[in-house]
Amino acid sequence: METKPAEISSSKMFGGYNKRYKHFSPTLGCSMTFHIYFPPSPSHSHKFPVLYWLSGLTCTDENFIIKSGAQRTASSEGVALITLDTSPRGLNVEGEADSWDFGVGAGFYLNATQEKWKNWRMYDYVVKEVPKLLSENFPQLDISRASIFGHSMGGHGALTIYLKNLDKYKSVSAFAPIVNPINCAWGQKALTNYLGGNKADWEEYDATCLISKFRDVSATILIDQGEDDKFLHELLPHKFEEACKNANVPLILRLQPGYDHSYYFIATFIDDHIRHHAQALSLSKI
């Protein structure tokens, strides 16, 4: 099966290109799709820093590319956007599509340990397989200069992946992230089914728990949270805020009055997040 990515679509936008690719993932055991937004290049030898986007429950690699409007500022800042899918697909595991918050479209960016869900290894896919794939196939990308952000479940993924891999990512940010999954219904359902009943294992994928373990965070974490988000009871931003304060981890938590959980919210503040990462990525060149 072809592990090399094949281009399946291309659209010009703000002088650059949205390109979608398909490849077989040995990590997940199925074919996967992802998008890259390539900004306009000043020269053939130019290498772009990369910014990974992780989406939320029910999403694919397309939602962010179509809805966020991130390409305008990514183009002007010269940052390549990498948008990934949210779970393995097409494996036909019994029950994989029975609910919207578990299984297909709900990989939670962890490595499942329960036999039934053994292919749900989105953590290794994001942290190990995709960067290697990009490095081997896209010479215009500088994988050594990378940052990561996401929304909801993807915000959870971005924060936990960043905290456990401070050597791989220059910065992190999130929109309405699930920051304390061990204490919310979404998280408890996913963590029980993917990891089993040992709550010590759950803490390895909980940003609020991880903050106390990884205190040498120097780059400021940026989080935007809508105050009219109907899922606020699942997201628990103040738990994370308190943990950051106790660990002396720099955090900007912006509570945005009137905003909900949607891509209207994301599109409103996306430019701030792109610039947040562009600054961190440009500093890494010095």
C-alpha positions as CSV (number, residue, x, y, z in Angstrom):
1,M,0.0,0.0,0.0
2,E,1.2,3.5,-0.9
3,T,2.6,5.4,2.1
4,K,3.8,8.2,-0.1
5,P,1.2,11.0,-0.1
6,A,-0.7,11.5,-3.4
7,E,-2.2,14.9,-4.2
8,I,-6.0,14.7,-4.6
9,S,-7.0,18.4,-4.9
10,S,-5.4,21.8,-5.2
11,S,-6.9,25.3,-4.9
12,K,-5.2,28.7,-5.0
13,M,-5.8,31.0,-2.1
14,F,-4.1,34.3,-1.0
15,G,-1.3,33.6,-3.4
16,G,-0.6,30.2,-2.0
17,Y,-2.3,26.8,-2.4
18,N,-4.5,24.5,-0.4
19,K,-3.5,21.0,-1.3
20,R,-5.1,17.8,-0.1
21,Y,-3.3,14.5,0.1
22,K,-4.1,10.9,0.7
23,H,-1.7,8.2,2.0
24,F,-1.7,4.9,3.8
25,S,-0.8,5.2,7.5
26,P,1.2,2.2,8.9
27,T,0.5,3.7,12.4
28,L,-3.3,3.6,12.0
29,G,-3.6,0.7,9.5
30,C,-5.8,2.7,7.0
31,S,-5.7,5.4,4.4
32,M,-5.8,9.0,5.7
33,T,-6.2,12.4,4.2
34,F,-4.6,15.7,5.2
35,H,-4.3,19.3,4.0
36,I,-1.4,21.5,3.6
37,Y,-1.7,25.2,3.0
38,F,1.5,26.4,1.2
39,P,2.0,30.2,1.4
40,P,3.4,32.0,-1.6
41,S,7.1,31.2,-1.8
42,P,9.7,34.0,-2.2
43,S,12.2,31.5,-3.8
44,H,12.6,27.9,-4.8
45,S,14.9,27.2,-1.9
46,H,12.7,28.8,0.8
47,K,11.5,26.6,3.6
48,F,8.4,27.3,5.6
49,P,7.9,26.7,9.3
50,V,4.8,24.5,10.0
51,L,1.8,24.9,12.1
52,Y,-0.3,21.8,12.8
53,W,-4.0,22.1,13.4
54,L,-6.0,19.4,15.3
55,S,-9.8,19.5,14.8
56,G,-12.6,18.6,17.2
57,L,-15.2,15.9,17.5
58,T,-16.9,14.8,14.2
59,C,-14.5,16.8,12.1
60,T,-12.3,15.8,9.2
61,D,-9.2,17.4,7.7
62,E,-11.5,19.7,5.7
63,N,-13.4,21.7,8.3
64,F,-10.6,24.1,9.3
65,I,-9.4,24.6,5.7
66,I,-12.8,25.6,4.5
67,K,-14.2,27.5,7.5
68,S,-11.5,29.2,9.5
69,G,-10.1,31.8,7.1
70,A,-6.6,31.1,8.5
71,Q,-4.9,31.1,5.1
72,R,-5.0,35.0,4.9
73,T,-2.6,35.5,7.8
74,A,-0.7,32.3,7.2
75,S,0.1,33.6,3.8
76,S,1.3,37.0,5.0
77,E,3.3,35.5,7.9
78,G,4.8,32.8,5.7
79,V,3.6,29.8,7.8
80,A,2.5,26.5,6.3
81,L,-0.7,25.0,7.8
82,I,-1.0,21.2,8.3
83,T,-4.5,20.1,9.0
84,L,-5.1,16.4,10.0
85,D,-8.0,14.1,10.4
86,T,-9.4,13.2,13.8
87,S,-9.3,9.4,13.8
88,P,-8.7,6.3,11.7
89,R,-11.4,5.6,9.1
90,G,-12.7,2.6,7.2
91,L,-11.5,-0.1,9.6
92,N,-15.1,-1.2,10.3
93,V,-14.6,-1.9,14.0
94,E,-17.9,-2.9,15.6
95,G,-19.5,0.2,17.2
96,E,-17.0,2.7,15.7
97,A,-19.8,4.9,14.4
98,D,-22.4,4.4,17.0
99,S,-21.9,7.8,18.7
100,W,-20.6,11.2,17.6
101,D,-18.2,11.6,20.6
102,F,-16.4,8.2,20.3
103,G,-14.8,6.1,17.6
104,V,-14.7,7.5,14.1
105,G,-14.1,11.3,14.2
106,A,-13.2,11.1,17.9
107,G,-9.7,9.8,18.2
108,F,-8.8,12.1,21.1
109,Y,-5.2,12.2,20.0
110,L,-4.1,9.3,22.2
111,N,-2.7,5.8,21.8
112,A,-5.4,3.4,22.7
113,T,-4.4,0.4,24.8
114,Q,-7.6,-1.6,24.6
115,E,-7.4,-4.4,22.0
116,K,-10.6,-3.5,20.2
117,W,-9.4,0.1,19.5
118,K,-5.7,-0.8,18.9
119,N,-5.6,1.1,15.6
120,W,-6.7,4.4,17.4
121,R,-3.1,5.7,17.7
122,M,-3.6,9.3,16.8
123,Y,-0.9,10.5,19.2
124,D,1.8,8.5,17.4
125,Y,0.3,9.5,14.0
126,V,0.5,13.3,14.9
127,V,3.8,13.3,16.8
128,K,5.8,10.7,14.9
129,E,4.4,9.6,11.5
130,V,3.2,12.8,10.0
131,P,6.4,14.9,10.7
132,K,8.5,12.1,9.1
133,L,6.1,11.9,6.2
134,L,6.3,15.7,5.6
135,S,10.1,15.7,6.0
136,E,10.6,13.0,3.4
137,N,8.1,14.3,0.8
138,F,8.0,18.1,1.1
139,P,11.4,19.7,1.0
140,Q,9.8,23.2,1.1
141,L,8.7,22.5,4.8
142,D,11.1,23.0,7.7
143,I,9.8,20.4,10.2
144,S,12.3,21.5,12.8
145,R,10.3,24.7,13.2
146,A,6.9,23.6,14.2
147,S,4.0,24.7,16.4
148,I,0.6,23.2,17.2
149,F,-3.0,24.3,17.9
150,G,-6.5,23.0,17.8
151,H,-10.2,23.3,18.8
152,S,-12.1,21.4,21.4
153,M,-10.9,17.8,21.3
154,G,-8.2,19.1,19.0
155,G,-7.3,21.8,21.6
156,H,-6.9,18.9,24.1
157,G,-4.7,17.1,21.6
158,A,-2.6,20.2,20.9
159,L,-2.0,21.0,24.6
160,T,-1.2,17.4,25.7
161,I,1.1,16.8,22.7
162,Y,2.9,20.1,23.2
163,L,3.4,19.5,26.9
164,K,4.9,16.0,26.4
165,N,7.1,17.2,23.4
166,L,8.5,20.6,24.3
167,D,11.5,19.8,22.2
168,K,9.4,19.4,19.1
169,Y,7.1,22.4,19.1
170,K,7.9,26.1,19.6
171,S,4.4,27.1,20.8
172,V,0.8,26.0,21.4
173,S,-2.6,27.6,21.4
174,A,-6.2,26.4,21.5
175,F,-9.8,27.4,21.0
176,A,-12.3,26.1,23.6
177,P,-10.1,23.1,24.5
178,I,-11.1,20.1,26.6
179,V,-8.4,20.8,29.2
180,N,-9.4,18.4,32.0
181,P,-10.9,15.3,30.3
182,I,-10.7,13.1,33.4
183,N,-13.3,15.3,34.9
184,C,-15.8,15.6,32.1
185,A,-18.3,13.2,30.4
186,W,-16.7,13.4,26.9
187,G,-13.3,12.6,28.3
188,Q,-14.4,9.9,30.7
189,K,-16.2,8.1,27.9
190,A,-13.3,8.2,25.6
191,L,-10.6,7.5,28.2
192,T,-12.4,4.5,29.6
193,N,-13.0,2.9,26.2
194,Y,-9.6,3.6,24.7
195,L,-7.4,3.2,27.8
196,G,-9.3,1.1,30.3
197,G,-10.2,1.8,33.9
198,N,-6.9,2.9,35.4
199,K,-7.2,6.6,36.0
200,A,-3.4,7.0,36.3
201,D,-3.3,6.2,32.5
202,W,-5.9,8.8,31.8
203,E,-3.8,11.5,33.4
204,E,-1.2,11.1,30.7
205,Y,-3.7,12.6,28.3
206,D,-5.0,15.4,30.5
207,A,-3.5,18.9,30.1
208,T,-4.4,20.0,33.6
209,C,-2.7,17.0,35.1
210,L,0.4,17.3,32.8
211,I,1.0,20.9,33.6
212,S,2.3,19.9,37.1
213,K,4.7,17.4,35.5
214,F,6.2,19.6,32.7
215,R,7.0,22.9,34.4
216,D,9.7,24.1,32.1
217,V,7.3,25.7,29.7
218,S,8.7,29.0,28.5
219,A,6.5,30.0,25.6
220,T,3.1,31.6,26.6
221,I,0.1,29.3,26.0
222,L,-2.8,31.1,24.3
223,I,-6.4,30.0,24.8
224,D,-9.6,31.6,23.6
225,Q,-12.9,30.5,25.1
226,G,-16.4,31.7,24.2
227,E,-18.4,32.6,27.3
228,D,-21.6,31.5,25.5
229,D,-20.2,28.1,24.6
230,K,-22.9,25.5,25.4
231,F,-20.2,22.9,26.2
232,L,-18.4,25.1,28.8
233,H,-19.2,22.5,31.5
234,E,-17.2,19.9,29.5
235,L,-14.2,22.2,28.9
236,L,-13.3,23.4,32.4
237,P,-10.9,26.2,31.4
238,H,-10.5,27.5,35.0
239,K,-9.1,24.1,36.1
240,F,-6.3,24.6,33.6
241,E,-5.8,28.2,34.5
242,E,-5.4,27.2,38.2
243,A,-2.9,24.5,37.3
244,C,-0.8,26.9,35.2
245,K,-0.8,29.4,38.0
246,N,0.4,26.8,40.5
247,A,3.1,25.6,38.1
248,N,4.2,29.1,37.1
249,V,3.4,28.3,33.4
250,P,2.6,31.4,31.3
251,L,-1.0,31.4,30.1
252,I,-3.2,33.9,28.4
253,L,-6.8,32.7,28.8
254,R,-9.2,35.1,27.0
255,L,-12.9,34.6,27.8
256,Q,-14.8,36.1,24.8
257,P,-18.3,37.4,25.7
258,G,-21.1,36.2,23.4
259,Y,-19.1,33.7,21.5
260,D,-20.0,30.0,21.2
261,H,-18.2,26.8,20.2
262,S,-18.4,27.2,16.4
263,Y,-16.2,28.1,13.5
264,Y,-17.7,31.6,13.6
265,F,-15.8,31.9,17.0
266,I,-12.6,30.4,15.6
267,A,-12.7,32.6,12.4
268,T,-13.0,35.7,14.6
269,F,-9.8,35.1,16.5
270,I,-7.8,33.0,14.2
271,D,-5.5,35.8,13.1
272,D,-4.3,36.3,16.7
273,H,-3.4,32.6,17.0
274,I,-1.5,32.5,13.6
275,R,0.5,35.6,14.7
276,H,1.1,34.0,18.1
277,H,2.8,31.1,16.5
278,A,4.5,33.0,13.7
279,Q,6.3,35.0,16.4
280,A,7.5,31.9,18.1
281,L,8.5,30.3,14.9
282,S,10.4,33.3,13.7
283,L,12.3,33.5,17.0
284,S,13.4,29.9,16.5
285,K,15.5,31.0,13.4
286,I,17.7,33.3,15.5
